[in-house]
Amino acid sequence: MICITVMLAVFLGWPLAFGGDAPSGVREVRAAASSAVVAARSVPRDQAQVVRAGFDPDLSGVTERPESCYNRFRRENRACERGNAGAACRLKASDQWDLCEARGVWTD
C-alpha cells in the first residue's frame, strides 16, 4: 500500500516538480477550444438564432397526480396479513417501494 502511494505521488508530482510541459497534442486541443469560445462569443445578440426543441407533450389525458411511492407502500403493507404469514408480502412491498423510489414508477 505504501509502495502504491509513493508511486502515485511521484506520478502526479513529477510534472509539478520538474515542469512537465503538456505534449503538443494537448496544446493544439486547448488552442482549438479557446478559438471556439472566442468564435461563440463574437456572434452579436441580435443575429443569434434560438433553437426550440421539437417535443411538445400531450397532457390532455392526465387528470391527476400519480400516487406517491410511500403511500402505495403503506397501502400494500396494510393489505398484508399479520404475523409470519404476511412477512413475505411485507418484504415484497418493501422491495417494490425501494424500486419505485429508484425508478419513479411502481411496477407490479
C-alpha positions as CSV (number, residue, x, y, z in Angstrom):
1,M,0.0,0.0,0.0
2,I,2.8,2.3,0.8
3,C,4.6,1.5,-2.4
4,I,1.4,2.3,-4.4
5,T,1.0,5.6,-2.6
6,V,4.6,6.6,-3.3
7,M,4.3,5.7,-7.0
8,L,1.1,7.7,-7.3
9,A,2.7,10.7,-5.6
10,V,5.7,10.5,-7.9
11,F,3.5,10.1,-11.0
12,L,1.3,13.1,-10.0
13,G,4.1,15.3,-8.5
14,W,6.7,14.8,-11.3
15,P,5.2,17.4,-13.7
16,L,4.8,19.9,-10.9
17,A,8.3,19.5,-9.6
18,F,10.2,19.3,-12.9
19,G,7.9,21.4,-15.1
20,G,6.5,18.7,-17.3
21,D,5.1,20.7,-20.1
22,A,2.0,19.5,-21.9
23,P,2.5,17.4,-25.1
24,S,2.0,19.2,-28.4
25,G,-1.3,17.4,-29.0
26,V,-2.8,18.8,-25.7
27,R,-1.6,22.3,-26.7
28,E,-3.4,22.0,-30.1
29,V,-6.6,20.9,-28.5
30,R,-6.5,23.7,-25.9
31,A,-5.9,26.2,-28.8
32,A,-8.8,24.9,-30.8
33,A,-11.1,25.0,-27.7
34,S,-10.1,28.6,-26.9
35,S,-10.7,29.7,-30.5
36,A,-14.1,28.1,-30.5
37,V,-15.0,30.0,-27.3
38,V,-13.9,33.2,-29.0
39,A,-16.0,32.4,-32.1
40,A,-19.0,31.6,-30.0
41,R,-18.8,34.9,-28.1
42,S,-18.3,37.0,-31.2
43,V,-21.8,36.5,-32.6
44,P,-24.0,39.6,-31.9
45,R,-27.0,39.0,-29.8
46,D,-29.5,40.2,-32.5
47,Q,-28.1,37.7,-35.0
48,A,-28.2,34.7,-32.7
49,Q,-30.7,32.1,-33.5
50,V,-32.9,30.4,-30.9
51,V,-33.5,26.7,-31.4
52,R,-36.7,25.3,-29.9
53,A,-36.9,21.6,-29.0
54,G,-39.5,19.7,-31.1
55,F,-41.0,18.0,-28.1
56,D,-44.5,19.1,-27.2
57,P,-46.1,16.7,-24.7
58,D,-49.8,16.0,-24.9
59,L,-51.1,16.4,-21.4
60,S,-54.8,16.3,-22.2
61,G,-55.2,12.7,-20.8
62,V,-53.5,13.5,-17.5
63,T,-56.2,14.2,-14.9
64,E,-54.5,13.7,-11.5
65,R,-51.1,13.2,-9.9
66,P,-49.9,9.6,-9.5
67,E,-49.8,8.1,-6.1
68,S,-46.5,8.5,-4.3
69,C,-44.3,5.5,-3.7
70,Y,-44.6,5.8,0.1
71,N,-48.4,6.0,0.0
72,R,-48.6,3.0,-2.3
73,F,-46.2,1.1,0.0
74,R,-48.4,1.9,3.0
75,R,-51.5,0.7,1.2
76,E,-49.8,-2.5,0.1
77,N,-48.4,-3.1,3.5
78,R,-51.8,-2.7,5.2
79,A,-53.2,-5.3,2.8
80,C,-50.8,-8.0,4.0
81,E,-51.7,-10.5,6.7
82,R,-50.5,-10.2,10.3
83,G,-47.8,-12.5,11.7
84,N,-45.3,-14.7,9.9
85,A,-47.7,-15.5,7.1
86,G,-47.6,-11.9,5.8
87,A,-43.8,-11.5,6.2
88,A,-43.2,-12.3,2.5
89,C,-46.0,-9.9,1.5
90,R,-44.4,-7.1,3.6
91,L,-41.0,-7.9,2.2
92,K,-42.3,-7.7,-1.3
93,A,-44.0,-4.4,-0.6
94,S,-40.7,-3.1,0.8
95,D,-38.8,-4.2,-2.2
96,Q,-41.3,-2.7,-4.6
97,W,-41.1,0.6,-2.6
98,D,-37.3,0.7,-3.0
99,L,-37.6,0.0,-6.7
100,C,-40.3,2.7,-7.0
101,E,-38.1,5.2,-5.3
102,A,-35.3,4.4,-7.7
103,R,-37.3,4.2,-10.9
104,G,-40.1,6.6,-10.2
105,V,-42.8,4.0,-11.1
106,W,-44.5,1.3,-9.0
107,T,-44.3,-1.9,-11.1
108,D,-46.5,-4.9,-10.3
